[in-house]
Amino acid sequence: MGANTAENTNLRLKAVLDILAESVWSGTSLNAGEVLAEAIARVPFNDHEAELLSGGIPRGHKTLTSASAKLVKAGWLVKGRSGWTIPEDGLRATVAFPDVAAFAAALDAGTPVPADVPVPTAPPVKPAAKKAATKRAAAKKAAPDEVAEPKVAAAKVSAPRAKAAAKAEPAAKKSPRKATSKAAAATAVETVPQPDAVAVAGDFNTILGAPEDWAPQYDEAQMEFNPLVQVWTLTADLPAGHYTYKIALNRSWDENYGAFGARDGANHELNHDGGPVTITYSHVTRDIVIG
């Protein structure tokens, strides 16, 4: 840990690149929240940094997400819709500036990575790291089975009349016609026009890595569309706290939905205990489900 917040932030920025480099070498992928959480785990907050700002966000977390823009400007980090990635210059920077003081000085001055620095290869994997990498790889292999989770969320989002139909025909749960009716329903849902983009815009966007909160234009706020069940989802790892947000379409506030799917309605609210949370949006109901 550094002597002050500035030193700690530089240590965490360097850790962000190290973590992304390790993910490249191990063949795993991490979202922005996971990268930030790991960087903070490696360089814990001091008392000042741990103080909660409005919305329950630690001061150190907000400082780090804002400072990550310097990595992007240097060309060492790419923030995209699918997450954060490290380009070749970022990989080279991890070895060109191994000392945090040199790293911070180069970042602040805009010093490019020397041309003769090669792209590093994977270092020897320590036993503990190898075990963690194996565990992550196993989790990734299991991912196809986990795709079923949004389907559960989609069922919760479905219109009231769908629920009424389910009650009216309880025998259908065990009927051979179940697969046929589901296929027909899926075909019907596919005809519903979808927006080009859906964002969760609120007071936790900087935690996801966006430059600012309440800004639906940034990649980090965008949800992923699942064409099989016709819903949009975003999963994030958030600190404990109270959050507010809205669903905004097509990267602007021109069309947005709040509580109960009301257009330009009141903010959605989330009282979160901390950890992963999944927000699912249905463009049929304009409402959300928290999972």
N, C-alpha and C positions, 0 to 999 in steps of 0.2 A: 504494500500500500504506500502511496505517495505521502508527501508532507502536507498537501492541501488538495482542494478540489480540482485545481487546474492540472496538477500532476496525476491525480487519480483518473481524470478524464482522458489524459493522453495514454495512460496505461491501458484503459479500457478500449480506446480506439485501436491501439496496437493489438489488443486481445481479439477484437472483432476480426481483424485481418488474419490473425493466427488461427482462429476458430474456423473461418471460411476456408483457409488453406487446408486445414486438417480434414474438413468435410470433402474437399476435392480428392485428397489422397485416400480417404476411406470409402469414397463412393457413395456418401450419404448426402442428403439435402436438408437444409434447415431453413425455417421461415425466419423473418426478421425478429419476431418475439423470442424465438429460441436462441438466436445469436446474441441478442442483447442480454437475455437472462444468464447465459453462460459467461459472458464478459463480466457481468456484475458479480457472478459467483466467484470468478477468479480474482476480481478486485472489489471486495465488499465496500459498501458505503460506510463513511464515517458518520458521526452523529449529525453533523450539519447536512450531509447529503441524504440522510435517511428521513429528514423532516418531510412530512406530507404537505403537498401544495393543495390547492382546490381540486376536488375530484379524487383525492386520495392518491395522487401520483407523487412518488418520492422525488425530491429536488434533484438528486443525482441522476435519476433516470431521464428526466426532462433535459438536463444538461448534456447527457450522453447522446440522446437522439438528435438534439440540435447540432452538436459537434460532429455527428456522423456526416453532415453535409460537406465537411472539409475533405473527407475521404472520397466522396463523389467528385468534388471539384478537382482533386488531384488525379482522378482517373484510376483510383485504386479500389473503388467499390462501385457496383452497379445496382441500383434499386429498381426492381421491376415488378410487374404484376404477380409473377410467380415466386417472388421472394428476393433476397439479397444474394448476389453472386460476386465472385472475385475474379477480375480479369488478369491477364498475364502480368501487367504492370503491378497489380496489387500483390501477386505472388512474389515477384521480384523484390518489391519493397520490403517484404518480411525478412529477407536476408541482406538487402542493401543497407537497411537501417535497423540492425538488431538491438541497438541500445535505445532505450526509450527517449533519452535526451536528443539523440541524433534524429530519431523518428519524428519527434515533435517539432524540431527545428526545420526539418525538411518539409513537413506538412504545412507549417505556418508560412514558410518562405516560398512555397511552391517549387521546391527543388525537385527536378525530375530524377528518376532512377537512372544511375549511370548505365550507358548503353552496353557496357561489357558484362553486366550482371546477368547471369543465365537464369532461366526459369527453374526454381528449385524442384527437386524430385522428392518423393515421399521419404521422410526420415524413418529410422527403425521404430517400429511400434512397441511401446512398453507393454508389459503384461496387462496392466490395469486398463490402458487405453485400448488394447486389442480386445479385451473382454467387452468394453463399452461399445466399440465399433461393431463387434459381432452381435451384440444385443440390438443395436440400431438397425443393422442389416436384417435381422430376423423380423423386427417390427415392420420394416419396409415390405418384406415378402408377404407379411400378413395383411398389408394394406388393401388388396382387392376385396378381402372379406369385410373390411371396415367400411367399404363404400355403401353397404346396406344401411348404415346409420342415418344418412340423410333421408332415406326412404321413410324411416320412422318419423323424422321431423316433418316430412312432407305430409304424412297422414294427419299429423296434428294441425297442420296449416290448412288442410282441405276445408271447403265450404261447409256450413252447417247442413245443407241439404244432403251432402254426401254421408254425413253421420246419420241423418234420419233414414236414408236409404239402407244403411247398414243395419239399423235397428229393425226396419220393416222386413228384412229378409235374413234373420239370424242363421237359417239353414245354409246359406250360401258360404259360410265359413268352412264348411266341410264338403261342399258340393264340388263335383268335377268341373262345374262351370266357372269356378273361381278364376282359373288361369285365363279363360276366354274373356270374362268380364274385365279383368285387369288389363288385358291387352287392348280391349276396346276403349277403356278409359284412357289408357296411355295415348292411344291414337287420337282421341278427342282432345286431350290436353295439348298435344303437339301443335294443334292449330292455333293456340293462343299466341298472339304476337308478343314478343319479348323486347325489352329495351336493349340498346347496344351495350350498356354498362350499368351496374348497380353498385352504389357505394354505401358503406356504413359511415356516415359523417358525424363525428361527435367529439367529445372532449377527451378521447383516448387515442386519437389518430397519431399523435407524436409517439405514443408508446409502441405503435406498430412500425414506426420508422419514418412517418411522413414529416415534412418540414414544419407543419402547423396543424392545429386542430380545426375541426369544423370546415374542412376543405375537401369537397368530394372529387376534385380533379386529380388527386394524387393516386398513383398506382397502389400504394400501401392500403388505401381505404376500400379498394375494389373487392367485390365478392366474386366467387367462382360459380359459373352456371353448370348445373347438372341436367343435360338434355333428357335423360331417362325418366327423371321424376319432375322435371320442369320447375326446379327451385334453385335459388341462389344461396350460397353459404359462405360464411367467413368464420374461420377459427383463429382465436388469438389467445395468448397467455397473458392475462392481466393481473396486476397487483390487486389486493383487496381494496375495495372502495366503492363509492357511489358514482355511477356514470350516466350521462345523458347523451342521446344521439337521435338521428333520423335516417331514414332511407332516402337517398338522393339518386335520381336516374340520369344517365348519360353525362356524368361528370360535371353537373351543374345543379343549381338550386331551382331551376325552372319548374321541375316536377319533383316533388318530394312528399313523403308520407310519414306521419307520426303515429302516435298511439291509436290502436284499433283500426289501423289502415286508413285513417283520415288524411286527405290531401291537405298539406300545409297545417297539419294538426299539431297537437302538443307533443313535446319530446318523449321518445321512449326513455324509460329509466331502468337502470340495472344496478341492483345492490349485489355486489360480487364478493365472495369470500376469498377470492384469489385462486389463480390457476387457469387451466384451459377453459374456454367458453366458446360455444358455437352458436352463431346467429343465422337463422334460416329465414329467407324472405320468399313469399309466394306472390307473383305478379297477378295471380287470379284474385286473391283476397286483399292484396296490398298490405298484408299484416306480417308479423314476424313471430318466430318461435325461438325460445332460448333453450339450448341443450348443453 
